[in-house]
Amino acid sequence: MKSLDEYARAKLSSMEQRQLRRTLVETDRQDGAIAYRDGRRMVSFSCNDYLNLSHHPDVIRAANEANVRYGVGSGASRLITGNHPLFRDLELRLARLKGAEDACVFGSGYLANMGIIPTLLGPGDLILADELSHSCILAGSDISKADTFIFRHNDLDHVAALLAEHRAGHLRAMIVTDGVFSMDGDMAPVSALADLAEEYDAWLMTDDAHGVGVVGDGRGSTHALGAAGRVPLQMGTLSKAIGGYGGYLCADKTVIDLMKTRSRTFIYSTGLAPAAAAAAIAAIDVIETEPDYVALPLAKASLFAKLAGLPAPESCIVPIVLGDPARTLAASKLLDDAGYIVTAIRPPTVPPGTARLRFTFTAGHDDVDVRRLADLVVTRILASRDMA
């Protein structure tokens, strides 16, 4: 036990010296973009609940009713206890939203990617992944034991070169990327990637965790980028714009049947709580029926970027790269003192030298706060960065 404690203490000390140690901050999230820390009322610009549906009255009502009727847990894997009717309803709703034949719901987005990729690919197969893909994509690729090559971010020429060099020597191939990149907010060139996938008989998979509910009229990046019907594997989460918890894959029915038969993270995980499924169904109702509301997060991000003199955003995620972790922590503290939560994002979440403030915008942000935040960023953060 002593050696274990010494190991942990040394690792923490090393991270502390490099300004990379992370700590949890007690935060009471409220409706809209409001949160309380140490009794202070704050406005959060660091939340992925882009439509604030976690506090939507219809979503809460659906979850509460499911808790009363069905209890708080699923009891076991869906293959053991049986498939709860709410799960099937949710999967059909997701498939309709994404324009797919069917869907499979997982316990989380991380579990989804850890299950999907190894189910479809293994030794002797090929995976090409964007270098800025989410950690769980890379972890799922590692588990698959397929030959994995990382292509430069959104670099179609690099993808084409890797396919030309390696595709013929592998039985199956997958191109996998985020649809909307979580730390940069830009979108993948999905339609052009679909062209390459078709040319080389590769399967294209997008992780649309930060796209669904926000871009493409809420249907996600494939629809926003003119690739509807051309992405056979559309993965995403229920924990961001949909407001609850869980992950999913939308695909053809045969692919979904395979997932429910062979995906380890589906087979060996307890099903979602019924309340989570009910909440997601109610959230999808909002996304499908309130297009003006769905458009708000990107509108707020666009207002901020315009006022701060930043490029027009492709999503509701706007990064400001400061480079040095200590400088980024100081900038986050400055905004915290002003009443705004903007978390400092540091390596290894982002590459070395690219520590940043990551601003996320939701439907619940008041334009007054967006304008004040932009003014603080311009006068107190960008000005000092440019002089450094």
Secondary structure, 3 states (H helix, E strand, C coil): CHHHHHHHHHHHHHHHHCCCCCCCCCCEECCCCEEEECCEEEEECCCCCCCCHHHCHHHHHHHHHHHHHHCCCCCCCHHHHCCCHHHHHHHHHHHHHHCCCEEEEECCHHHHHHHHHHHHCCCCCEEEEECCCCHHHHHHHHHHCCEEEEECCCCHHHHHHHHHHHHHHCCCEEEEEECECCCCCCECCHHHHHHHHHHCCCEEEEECCCCCCCCCCCCCHHHHCCCCCCCCEEEEECCCCCCCCCEEEEECHHHHHHHHHHCHHHHCCCCCCHHHHHHHHHHHHHHHHCHHHHCHHHHHHHHHHHHHCCCCCCCCEEEEEEECHHHHHHHHHHHHHCCEECCEECCCCCCCCCEEEEEECCCCCCHHHHHHHHHHHHHHHHHHHHHC
